[in-house]
């Protein structure tokens, strides 16, 4: 779900960058770096960036960006991070939800930080929370979210749990913000580029399509139509928080 693009419309993750501590000359880990778009933005603000991801194809795309002051490594974020020297900050955008029991992951990740170093988390909360949508599809989405959480694959409500996870990890919370986003957290009709992104995303969610069964195409079409309505309203929100290692 590490979703980023090169769209010109400001995204929530770009807004979150503006809320970070000063980056010039700081060492920042980008966890779940994907194709390196955020790493490039962090480096452009003066950071030395170490991007980490498990997907070799996406790492190759990140390296192809040839970002100054950025290196990219294959890493399993379920394990301790092998990073020297210690980092000043850690950026995890649309990564945390893949760790439903997030607090232990935060504790592991924070060991890669110097004392006082920061962790920035950005995540969509209630990812499929959009209306108006037929009750049977809302029930389908709720059941799917519950199943993925029970299976330990993904938590669709990670953002609403940031404060709890941060406290359990022994970190010090500085702030939590809800940030607007033209694709994930907006009211009214969606723009054409974001609608195309949602259409493509549906194809990358085979377990949700399987849960919908024979109705998969109808669910997709109704959901996309919902996003395009003038009276569309989102309960989904993009939450960002910043915490520090004591």
BELLINPE-V833650 format. One record per residue. N is the residue number from 1. RES is the residue in one letter. SS is DSSP state (a for helix, b for strand, c for the rest). PSI is psi in degrees with one decimal (999 if undefined). BURIAL is I if it has 24 or more other C-alpha atoms within 12 Angstrom, else O. Layout:
N_RES_SS_PSI_BURIAL / N_RES_SS_PSI_BURIAL
//
This chain:
1_X_c_9.2_I / 2_X_c_90.3_I / 3_X_c_115.2_I / 4_X_c_155.8_I / 5_X_c_177.4_O / 6_X_c_24.5_O / 7_X_c_150.9_O / 8_X_c_-24.8_O / 9_X_c_131.2_O / 10_X_c_132.3_O / 11_X_c_163.2_I / 12_X_a_-40.2_I / 13_X_a_-32.3_I / 14_X_a_-38.2_I / 15_X_a_-37.4_I / 16_X_a_-34.1_I / 17_X_a_-37.5_I / 18_X_c_-16.0_O / 19_X_c_-3.5_O / 20_X_c_157.7_I / 21_X_c_167.0_I / 22_X_c_135.8_O / 23_X_c_-18.6_I / 24_X_c_123.3_O / 25_X_c_6.0_O / 26_X_c_151.2_I / 27_X_b_122.8_I / 28_X_b_132.1_I / 29_X_b_131.5_I / 30_X_b_103.5_I / 31_X_b_127.3_I / 32_X_c_48.6_I / 33_X_c_-17.4_I / 34_X_c_-132.6_I / 35_X_c_8.7_I / 36_X_c_7.9_I / 37_X_a_-47.2_I / 38_X_a_-37.1_I / 39_X_a_-40.5_I / 40_X_a_-40.0_I / 41_X_a_-38.8_I / 42_X_a_-44.1_I / 43_X_a_-35.3_I / 44_X_a_-22.5_O / 45_X_c_10.8_I / 46_X_c_1.4_O / 47_X_c_151.4_I / 48_X_b_117.8_I / 49_X_b_134.7_I / 50_X_b_105.4_I / 51_X_b_136.7_I / 52_X_b_134.1_I / 53_X_b_159.6_I / 54_X_c_-15.8_I / 55_X_c_109.7_I / 56_X_a_-35.2_O / 57_X_a_-42.1_O / 58_X_a_-35.4_I / 59_X_a_-38.6_I / 60_X_a_-40.9_O / 61_X_a_-37.9_O / 62_X_a_-44.7_I / 63_X_a_-32.8_I / 64_X_a_-18.4_O / 65_X_c_-19.9_O / 66_X_c_54.0_O / 67_X_c_123.0_I / 68_X_c_142.3_O / 69_X_c_25.0_I / 70_X_b_135.5_I / 71_X_b_155.8_I / 72_X_b_131.6_I / 73_X_b_147.8_I / 74_X_b_129.6_I / 75_X_c_144.4_I / 76_X_c_111.0_O / 77_X_c_-5.5_I / 78_X_c_-8.0_I / 79_X_c_171.1_O / 80_X_c_144.3_O / 81_X_c_128.5_I / 82_X_c_88.5_O / 83_X_c_127.3_I / 84_X_c_138.4_O / 85_X_c_176.5_O / 86_X_c_148.0_I / 87_X_b_158.6_I / 88_X_b_-27.8_I / 89_X_b_160.6_I / 90_X_b_126.2_I / 91_X_b_123.4_I / 92_X_b_98.1_I / 93_X_b_119.7_I / 94_X_c_38.4_I / 95_X_c_-35.8_I / 96_X_a_-34.2_I / 97_X_a_-18.7_I / 98_X_a_-0.9_I / 99_X_c_78.4_I / 100_X_c_-36.7_I / 101_X_c_78.6_I / 102_X_a_-33.4_I / 103_X_a_-48.0_I / 104_X_a_-36.6_I / 105_X_a_-42.6_I / 106_X_a_-39.5_I / 107_X_a_-44.2_I / 108_X_a_-49.3_I / 109_X_a_-38.3_I / 110_X_a_-20.6_I / 111_X_c_-15.8_I / 112_X_c_-2.4_I / 113_X_b_149.5_I / 114_X_b_158.5_I / 115_X_b_132.7_O / 116_X_b_-5.8_I / 117_X_b_158.4_I / 118_X_b_154.3_I / 119_X_b_123.1_I / 120_X_b_125.6_I / 121_X_b_133.7_I / 122_X_b_127.6_I / 123_X_b_150.3_I / 124_X_b_130.4_I / 125_X_b_134.9_I / 126_X_c_55.4_I / 127_X_c_-39.2_I / 128_X_c_18.1_I / 129_X_c_85.7_I / 130_X_b_144.5_I / 131_X_b_158.9_I / 132_X_c_136.8_I / 133_X_c_144.0_I / 134_X_c_142.9_O / 135_X_a_-36.9_O / 136_X_a_-30.0_O / 137_X_a_-36.5_I / 138_X_a_-40.8_I / 139_X_a_-38.7_O / 140_X_a_-47.5_I / 141_X_a_-40.9_I / 142_X_a_-42.6_I / 143_X_a_-39.4_O / 144_X_a_-43.7_I / 145_X_a_-40.8_I / 146_X_a_-39.4_O / 147_X_a_-42.1_O / 148_X_a_-35.3_I / 149_X_a_-46.1_O / 150_X_a_-33.4_O / 151_X_c_-7.6_O / 152_X_c_19.7_O / 153_X_c_-36.2_O / 154_X_c_144.9_I / 155_X_c_108.1_I / 156_X_c_-6.0_I / 157_X_c_29.9_I / 158_X_c_-43.6_I / 159_X_a_-37.7_I / 160_X_a_-8.4_I / 161_X_a_6.7_I / 162_X_a_-48.9_I / 163_X_a_-43.5_I / 164_X_a_-46.5_O / 165_X_a_-43.0_I / 166_X_a_-43.6_I / 167_X_a_-44.1_O / 168_X_a_-29.8_O / 169_X_c_-6.0_I / 170_X_c_22.2_O / 171_X_c_162.7_I / 172_X_b_115.0_I / 173_X_b_130.6_I / 174_X_b_-45.8_I / 175_X_b_157.5_O / 176_X_b_135.5_I / 177_X_b_146.5_I / 178_X_b_130.2_I / 179_X_b_136.4_I / 180_X_c_152.3_I / 181_X_b_131.5_I / 182_X_c_-9.9_I / 183_X_c_-33.6_I / 184_X_c_-30.0_I / 185_X_b_88.8_I / 186_X_c_157.9_I / 187_X_c_156.4_I / 188_X_c_-174.4_O / 189_X_c_143.8_I / 190_X_c_153.5_I / 191_X_c_162.7_O / 192_X_a_-41.8_O / 193_X_a_-41.4_O / 194_X_a_-34.8_I / 195_X_a_-41.5_I / 196_X_a_-36.6_O / 197_X_a_-40.8_I / 198_X_a_-39.5_I / 199_X_a_-43.4_O / 200_X_a_-36.6_O / 201_X_a_-38.2_O / 202_X_a_-37.7_I / 203_X_a_-22.1_O / 204_X_c_11.2_O / 205_X_c_67.3_O / 206_X_a_-31.8_O / 207_X_a_-34.9_O / 208_X_a_-41.2_I / 209_X_a_-39.7_O / 210_X_a_-38.1_O / 211_X_a_-33.2_O / 212_X_a_-20.8_I / 213_X_a_-135.3_O / 214_X_a_-18.4_O / 215_X_a_7.3_O / 216_X_a_-46.4_O / 217_X_a_-37.9_O / 218_X_a_-42.4_O / 219_X_a_-47.6_I / 220_X_a_-50.5_I / 221_X_a_-41.1_O / 222_X_a_-39.2_I / 223_X_a_-46.3_I / 224_X_a_-38.8_I / 225_X_a_-37.8_I / 226_X_a_-45.6_I / 227_X_a_-29.3_I / 228_X_c_-3.5_I / 229_X_c_148.6_O / 230_X_c_-30.8_O / 231_X_c_15.9_O / 232_X_c_137.1_I / 233_X_b_139.4_I / 234_X_b_129.5_I / 235_X_c_-16.2_O / 236_X_c_146.4_I / 237_X_b_152.9_I / 238_X_b_120.4_I / 239_X_b_139.3_I / 240_X_b_144.6_I / 241_X_b_157.4_I / 242_X_b_128.3_I / 243_X_b_161.3_I / 244_X_b_148.4_I / 245_X_c_127.5_I / 246_X_c_999_O
//
